[in-house]
Amino acid sequence: MPYRTIIEPFRIHSVQAIAFPTPAEREDALRRAGFNLFGLQADEVIIDLLTDSGTGSMSDRQWAAMMVGDESYAGSRSFYRLQDVVSKLTGFSELVPTHQGRAAERILFSVAVSDGDVVPNNTHFDTTRANIEYQGAEARDLVIPEGRVPATEHPFKGNMDVARLIETIEEIGTDRIPMVMVTVTNNSGGGQPVSLENLREVRAVCDEYGLPLFLDACRFAENAWFIRMREPGQEDRTPEEIAREMFSLADGCTFSAKKDGIANIGGFVALNDPEIAALCRNLLILTEGFPTYGGLAGRDLEAIATGMEEVLDEEYLRYRIRSTAYLAEKCHSAGVPTVRPPGGHAVYIDAAALLPHIPPSQYPAQALAVELYRDGGVRGVEIGSVMFGMVNEDGSETPSAMELVRLAIPRRTYTQSHIDYVGEVILSVAERKESIGGYRIVEQAPWLRHFTARFEPV
Ligand SMILES: *Cc1c(COP(=O)(O)O)cnc(C)c1O
C-alpha cells in the first residue's frame, strides 16, 4: 500500500453509546469509590482501558456463528468445531474447554503440580502465580534482566533467561519441576514478546532434562506478529505459520479466550498427553461442566473458534499492534515515561519516573490513575505497590519494584480519535504533575487488596 496511515481494518456495524459524566459527577464517583477505580460503575467512565480481557468487540461473523451454536449437553457440534480450529493451529490433540483462563490453570495445576514443586516461567501472570501457590508450589519468574527495566529497549523483552532456567533446574532437580512455562506475550512484564529463537532454546533445555513445556498462550497472535516484525528471517512468514511453530515447540498450553480469542468469555487447556487430559476432564466435570462444553455455552465455543481464526489476520494484527504503539508514541514524544518498547495490548506509564515527588509508600501509580480519571474519565489500572506491595508483620510495607499505570486497549473497540483523546488527557495530567499528591490506604482486604481497598489523599 502506498499510503502510510494504517486504518482500522473494519467498519462499525453496531455501536454502543459512551457515557459522558461531568467533572463534578466524576469527583463524586471517586469519593464514593474511595479513590479506587475498580469501584466505579462502568457508566461513570468515558474511555475504559482497565483491561483488554473480554472487552473486545466481536465481529459479524462471530455473532453469526453464535446463532448456529449447538447447545447440546454432550457432543456439541460447536465443541468439535473449536477442537478442529485449535488442533489445526496448535497441533495439540486434546482440548479441555473452561469458562476462562484461570479455570484452565486451576485444573492443569491441580493435576500436574504438587506441594513443594517449582514452576519456572518468564513472568507468571497473577492468576497463574496464585493457582501455582495454591497447590503449595513456587512460581519462579526468570525473564531476562532487560525485561525488568522499563526504559531499556530490547526487541524481545519477554524472553526467558535460559542460563537461569538451567541453574534453576540444576538447583531444584527435575523431579520437583513438573513443567516449564512461557507466557506469550509477557503480560505482567509489559506485554513484551518472546522470540522463536528463545522458545527453541527453552525447548532444547526441556528436552535435555525431560521436562514438559507449556505456553500461557493468551496473546499468541500478538506474539507471532512481533516475531514477524522483529525477528530476522521471519518477515515473510504469515502470523499463522509463526504461531504454529510457537505451539509446535510446546507440549501444551493454557489459554484465556478473552484475549486473543476475541471472545467475551472462555478459555481452555490444550495438550498432547492423553493421561493428563483424562485427569483434567475428571476435574472439569466436578467443577466446570461436561468435557464438550466445560462451563461455556455452545455459542461461546463458536465465538472463540471464529475469533481464533480472525485474530491471525495480518491486517488486524498490523492495526492492533500499531494502535498500541500509537498511544505509546504520543506519551514518549511528550516526555511521559513508559515501558519501552510498547507491548502488544497495553501502554504502561512509569509513574515512579513521572511523579518522583510521591514516595512508593504514597502509591504514585494509584495517584496517576485517579488523576487520568478525574481529568478525562479515562480508566486505567495501577500495577504497583497497591497491587504487589508486601504488607509486613509490623504494618510497614515493602514496595513493588515498579510503579506503573497500565492502559490496556480492548480489541477492535476504540477508534483513533478515542486514542487521540486519551493521549490529550495523559499530556494534560503530565503538565500539572507537581500538583498531584499521594494517597494512603484506609481500608483493605487481607489479599488481592487492589480490587477493594479504599484510599484517602495524603
Ligand atoms: C488473562 C490472563 C490469564 C487468566 O485468564 P482469565 O481469563 O482472566 O482467567 C492468564 N495468563 C495471562 C497471561 C493472562 O493475560
The ligand as an SDF file (V2000), in Angstrom:
LIG
                    3D

 15 15  0  0  0  0  0  0  0  0999 V2000
   -5.7910  -13.0120   31.4660 C   0  0  0  0  0  0  0  0  0  0  0  0
   -4.6450  -13.9000   31.6420 C   0  0  0  0  0  0  0  0  0  0  0  0
   -4.7830  -15.1200   32.3400 C   0  0  0  0  0  0  0  0  0  0  0  0
   -6.0590  -15.5270   33.0450 C   0  0  0  0  0  0  0  0  0  0  0  0
   -7.1480  -15.5790   32.2130 O   0  0  0  0  0  0  0  0  0  0  0  0
   -8.6340  -15.2020   32.7080 P   0  0  0  0  0  0  0  0  0  0  0  0
   -9.4860  -15.4910   31.5210 O   0  0  0  0  0  0  0  0  0  0  0  0
   -8.6280  -13.7550   33.1030 O   0  0  0  0  0  0  0  0  0  0  0  0
   -8.9740  -16.0760   33.8630 O   0  0  0  0  0  0  0  0  0  0  0  0
   -3.6590  -15.9190   32.4230 C   0  0  0  0  0  0  0  0  0  0  0  0
   -2.4920  -15.5610   31.8810 N   0  0  0  0  0  0  0  0  0  0  0  0
   -2.3270  -14.3960   31.2080 C   0  0  0  0  0  0  0  0  0  0  0  0
   -1.0100  -14.0550   30.6090 C   0  0  0  0  0  0  0  0  0  0  0  0
   -3.3980  -13.5340   31.0670 C   0  0  0  0  0  0  0  0  0  0  0  0
   -3.2260  -12.3710   30.4220 O   0  0  0  0  0  0  0  0  0  0  0  0
  1  2  1  0
  2  3  1  0
  2 14  2  0
  3  4  1  0
  3 10  2  0
  4  5  1  0
  5  6  1  0
  6  7  2  0
  6  8  1  0
  6  9  1  0
 10 11  1  0
 11 12  2  0
 12 13  1  0
 12 14  1  0
 14 15  1  0
M  END
$$$$
